[in-house]
């Protein structure tokens, strides 16, 4: 029987990766395994958790252009991360690209300009694995350019190996802390309500958070089941109450909320 050299090399890499389970080198080895078929610049393994900041398991150590950028992410910017919201929804395990999960105007948001484009850069691919009762495990690959169709095809092809390996890799870390009962999302909603003069309505808070996440007026209307004109009225009213004139001003206000 003739053996294909490329196939043999693949199984050798896979074997070395499996053998690295239980070692500190597992996550870097997994990233290296993927680098054979997908070109990326940064990677991070993270556990998305409801009502808590994400838990970073491992990263490439060069992901963050500035330390305070990642600090801001953990303090609350993660709520604007399209993968965070998507990953904690009712999703199927698999590989997902940024444009598949992000709102229609995400690349126009201040979050994209001030954080994402400086940290992740241009595009992101995540392998997402829901873990019932725990959260959603993510292996995120960041790139300075858009991932190609061939790379996405390779990622999908590798998914049946990657997801079980991620599950085993997650067992190497301590069990995540139990929820404290202090839901950051609800705290920020309440802070927005209190910041407005007069206070924002429930609907205006919903519209504000959707705008921050990158939904256009059309997207806000579709998400909330209202007309575009009604969405525009809510946006105008909440901007007036918060004394801001743009999405950029709303973002800076959001970052300053405690």
C-alpha positions in Angstrom: 0.0 0.0 0.0 1.3 3.4 -1.0 1.2 6.2 1.6 0.6 9.8 0.6 3.4 11.9 2.1 1.1 14.9 2.9 -1.4 12.6 4.6 1.4 11.0 6.6 2.7 14.4 7.7 -0.9 15.4 8.8 -1.2 12.3 11.0 2.2 12.9 12.5 1.2 16.5 13.4 -2.1 15.2 14.8 -0.4 12.6 16.8 2.1 15.1 18.4 -0.8 17.4 19.2 -2.8 14.6 20.9 0.3 13.6 22.9 0.7 17.2 24.1 -2.6 17.0 26.1 -1.9 17.5 29.7 1.0 19.8 29.0 1.3 23.6 29.1 2.2 23.5 25.4 -1.2 22.1 24.3 -2.9 25.3 23.2 0.2 26.6 21.3 0.5 23.2 19.7 -3.2 23.4 18.7 -2.6 26.8 17.1 0.5 25.5 15.3 -1.5 22.6 14.0 -4.1 25.0 12.5 -1.4 27.3 11.1 -0.6 24.6 8.5 -3.9 25.3 6.8 -4.9 28.8 7.9 -2.7 31.9 8.0 -3.3 34.0 11.1 -1.5 36.6 13.2 -2.8 36.1 16.7 -4.8 33.5 18.6 -6.5 33.2 22.0 -8.4 30.4 23.8 -11.2 31.8 25.9 -14.3 30.7 27.7 -17.3 32.8 27.2 -19.5 32.9 30.4 -23.0 34.3 30.9 -23.1 37.2 33.5 -19.3 37.2 33.8 -16.3 38.4 31.9 -14.7 35.9 29.5 -12.0 33.6 31.0 -8.8 33.6 29.0 -7.2 30.2 29.0 -4.2 30.9 26.8 -3.0 33.3 24.1 -0.2 34.0 21.7 1.2 36.7 24.0 1.3 39.3 21.2 -2.4 39.7 20.8 -2.8 43.0 22.6 -1.4 46.2 21.1 -1.8 48.0 24.5 -2.5 46.4 27.9 -5.3 48.8 28.7 -7.1 47.7 25.6 -7.5 44.2 26.9 -8.3 45.5 30.4 -11.2 47.6 28.9 -12.4 44.4 27.1 -12.6 42.5 30.4 -14.2 45.4 32.2 -17.1 45.6 29.8 -16.2 45.9 26.1 -16.7 42.2 25.8 -20.4 42.9 25.8 -19.9 44.6 22.4 -18.0 41.6 21.0 -20.2 40.0 18.4 -18.7 36.6 19.1 -19.5 36.9 22.8 -23.2 37.4 22.2 -23.4 34.9 19.4 -21.4 32.3 21.3 -23.7 32.3 24.3 -26.8 31.8 22.1 -28.3 28.6 20.9 -25.6 27.7 18.3 -24.2 24.6 16.8 -20.6 23.8 17.5 -18.4 24.8 14.6 -16.1 27.3 12.9 -17.5 30.8 12.4 -16.1 33.9 10.6 -16.6 37.5 11.8 -18.9 38.5 9.0 -21.2 35.6 9.8 -21.9 36.7 13.3 -21.4 40.5 13.4 -24.2 43.0 13.0 -24.6 44.8 9.6 -22.7 47.9 10.6 -20.2 46.4 13.0 -17.1 47.7 11.0 -18.4 51.2 11.3 -18.6 51.1 15.1 -16.2 52.8 17.5 -15.6 49.4 19.1 -14.3 48.1 15.8 -12.2 51.3 15.2 -10.8 51.7 18.7 -10.5 48.2 19.9 -11.0 45.4 17.3 -9.0 46.9 14.5 -6.1 47.6 16.8 -6.2 44.3 18.6 -7.6 41.6 16.3 -6.9 43.8 13.2 -9.1 42.9 10.2 -10.8 39.5 10.4 -11.5 36.8 13.0 -12.3 33.1 12.8 -13.5 31.3 15.9 -14.0 27.6 16.7 -16.9 27.6 19.1 -17.9 24.7 21.4 -20.9 25.1 23.7 -20.3 23.5 27.1 -23.7 23.1 28.8 -23.7 24.6 32.3 -20.3 26.1 31.9 -20.3 28.5 28.9 -18.9 28.4 25.3 -15.3 27.5 24.6 -13.6 29.5 21.8 -10.4 29.3 19.9 -10.1 32.6 18.1 -7.7 33.3 15.2 -7.1 36.9 14.3 -5.8 38.1 10.9 -4.5 41.3 9.4 -6.4 40.4 6.2 -9.6 38.7 5.3 -9.6 34.9 5.5 -9.9 33.3 2.1 -12.6 30.9 1.0 -10.0 28.1 0.9 -8.9 28.8 4.5 -12.5 28.8 5.7 -13.0 25.5 3.9 -10.0 24.0 5.6 -11.2 25.3 9.0 -14.5 23.6 8.4 -12.7 20.4 7.3 -10.6 20.4 10.5 -13.5 21.2 12.8 -14.3 17.5 13.6 -10.7 17.2 15.1 -10.4 20.6 16.6 -13.5 20.7 18.7 -12.9 17.4 20.7 -9.3 18.5 21.2 -10.5 21.8 22.6 -12.8 20.0 25.0 -9.9 18.0 26.3 -7.7 21.1 26.4 -10.2 22.9 28.5 -9.9 20.3 31.2 -6.4 21.4 31.8 -7.5 24.6 33.5 -9.2 25.1 36.9 -12.9 24.9 36.9 -14.4 28.4 36.3 -15.7 30.3 39.2 -19.4 30.1 40.0 -21.4 33.1 38.9 -21.3 35.9 41.5 -24.9 36.9 40.7 -23.7 40.3 39.6 -24.7 40.6 36.0 -22.4 43.1 34.3 -24.8 43.5 31.4 -27.7 44.4 33.7 -25.4 46.8 35.6 -24.5 48.6 32.3 -28.2 48.8 31.3 -29.0 50.4 34.7 -26.1 52.8 34.4 -27.4 53.9 31.0 -30.8 54.5 32.5 -29.5 56.5 35.3 -27.2 58.5 33.1 -30.0 59.9 30.9 -31.8 63.1 31.8 -34.6 62.3 31.9 -33.9 58.6 32.4 -33.8 56.4 29.3 -36.8 54.1 28.8 -36.4 50.3 28.5 -36.7 50.5 24.7 -34.1 53.3 24.5 -31.6 51.3 26.5 -32.2 48.3 24.1 -31.7 50.6 21.1 -28.5 52.1 22.6 -26.9 48.7 23.2 -27.8 47.5 19.6 -26.3 50.7 18.2 -23.1 50.1 20.2 -23.0 46.5 18.9 -23.0 47.7 15.3 -26.6 47.5 14.2 -27.7 50.0 11.7 -31.1 51.7 12.0 -32.5 49.1 9.7 -30.9 46.4 11.8 -32.2 47.9 15.1 -35.7 48.0 13.6 -35.5 44.4 12.4 -34.1 43.1 15.7 -36.8 44.8 17.8 -39.6 44.3 15.4 -40.3 48.0 14.9 -40.3 50.4 11.9 -37.2 52.2 10.9 -38.9 55.5 11.6 -39.6 54.4 15.2 -36.0 53.3 15.5 -34.8 56.7 14.4 -37.1 58.4 17.0 -35.7 56.2 19.8 -32.1 56.9 18.6 -32.7 60.7 18.5 -34.4 60.6 21.9 -31.7 58.6 23.7 -28.9 60.8 22.1 -30.7 63.8 23.4 -31.1 62.4 26.9 -27.4 61.3 27.1 -26.2 64.6 25.5 -24.3 62.8 22.7 -24.6 63.4 19.0 -23.2 60.2 17.5 -22.4 56.6 17.9 -18.8 57.6 18.8 -20.1 59.8 21.7 -22.3 56.9 22.9 -19.3 54.5 22.8 -17.1 56.9 24.9 -20.0 57.2 27.4 -20.3 53.4 27.5 -16.6 53.0 28.2 -16.8 55.4 31.1 -19.7 53.7 32.7 -19.0 51.8 36.0 
